[in-house]
Amino acid sequence: MGTIPTIKIPLQSFTNGGDDITGRIMVIGGQIKAPLVVPLLRMLMYVSLAMSVMLFMEKVYMSLVVAFKKLFGKKAEKRYKWESFKDDIELGNSVYPLVLVQLPMFNEREVYQLSIGAACGLSWPSDRIVIQVLDDSTDPVIKGLVEMECERWANKDFQPESDFLWKTIPFLHHNSELGLVQARWKFVNSNECLMTRMQEMSLDYHFKVEQESGSSTHAFFGFNGTAGVWRMTALNEAGGWKDRTTVEDMDLAVRASLKGWKFLYIGSVKVKNELPSSFKAYRYQQHRWSCGPANLFRKMIFEIMINKRVTLWKKIHVIYSFFFVRKIVAHIVTFVLYCVVLPATVMVPEVMVPKWGTVYIPAIITLLNAVGTPRSIHLVAFWILFENVMSLHRTKATLIGLFEAQRVNEWVVTEKTGDPSKAKTKAKQHKNLGFKLSERLLTLEICVGLILFICACHDLVFGKYRYYIYLYMQAIAFIIIGLGYVGTDVPNS
């Protein structure tokens, strides 16, 4: 191992007059920079570039899998047996599998009616379906509303046409190796604001590429928590739901996969879902979605390694691709490379990030992500800036999950607006009430924005890499979001 360089600072630097103290500080800074700052920054650059290459290779691999499947692959109905159920006069409705619909709820005032109504509207023989509302609400008013709604639906013979179960259940019925059938999310409020459009771009890529590639190559992907149908045998064999992390759905999927069960993603079946439209709700959601997987990875890595029921190739896929690259590296490298290393090289020109790391790889990754939502391709620049800002929050949450720090088990229900027509009226009423700016300030984001702004100014005047255009734009994005001017306001009452 190399020795740590010794930094000698002359004592007389502090004993002379104060007229040239600024110059002396710069001299001392230069003495520290050469042996300490430059090597550390160069090492951080190499690590972040290595992570960038890992993420790039993973994105290209998944995109090639999806492209190959679209061109030459078979549809789900061809890869697995799918036959519609046929009526049997003698057996009656017993030919249909018994279906349990679970609706977990927690203080969800705005959407409980929609959720219960949609469940009761599923088209399936009434004596072969059980709807279970799991209400953990702490608000007595909401708890009472949910109970009233359950009673109302139970007493009313209302069954809207919905073919979700007819399209998904036959896969489980005719293919004994399948444990989960997952449908795709369709967002009902993606046009509500610019932030929801950004979310749509990220989640469309997740479903169209990540879920599709996992289903096609390894018959494994993370359960999305809703719009999926589980085989009860698979759920019970995996040990059922566990609350050891904030991602019980992903936890269940990994455990079921280690038991040998296969999963199927059907992109042609879409289920309506709502995106959080307030930035506060979105931040809480992203904390859970970033912290939970990292914490689950910490808890399950050895369990995955010693498992003897799945192949070595699948273990590598789950540990390296699914967890390490997508759930940890993807968050950290975005912030470290583009919001730390790149701005720092402006102040430390001795370290130069190669063009392939600053231009080519990011451009290709961005284009691969944008393909998932063609209608929003003109918003790619805004999406990049927004994702870079969010990478700070996600990196912090990922490290909390990895090291099980405070807030590791924090679970805050994601606020939803429910009926879009009512939501607009409530949002206008809420805006009329006004808000305190101090309640929306995000100090860390503002500080990062100011640092990036200083780096941009320095690069404009003294720099040789000409990053200032990007740095100015990214600094403005951090400051705008830090001041809370993103998303919409969702009323708390």
Secondary structure, DSSP 4 states (H G I P E B T S, - for coil): -PPPPP----GGGGTS-STTHHHHHHHHHHHHIIIIIHHHHHHHHHHHHHHHHHHHHHHHHHHHHHHHHHHHPPPHHHHS--------TTTGGGGSPPEEEEEEESS-TTTHHHHHHHHHT--S-GGGEEEEEEE----HHHHHHHHHHHHHHHHS-------HHHHHHHHHHH-TTEEEEEEEEEETTTTSSHHHHHHHHHHHHIIIIIIHHHHHHTS-----SSSEEE-HHHHHHTT----SSS-HHHHHHHHHHHTT-EEEEEEEEEEEE----BHHHHHHHHHHHHHHHHHHHHHHHHHHHH-SSS-HHHHHIIIIIIIIIIIIIHHHHHHHIIIIIHHHHHH-TTS---HIIIIIHHHHHHHHHHTT-GGGGGGHHHHHHHHHHHHHHHHHHHHHHHHT-TTTT---PPP---SHHHHHHHHHHHHHH---GGGT--HHHHHHHHHHHHHHHHHHHH-SS--HHHHHHHHHHHHHHHTT-SB-PPP--
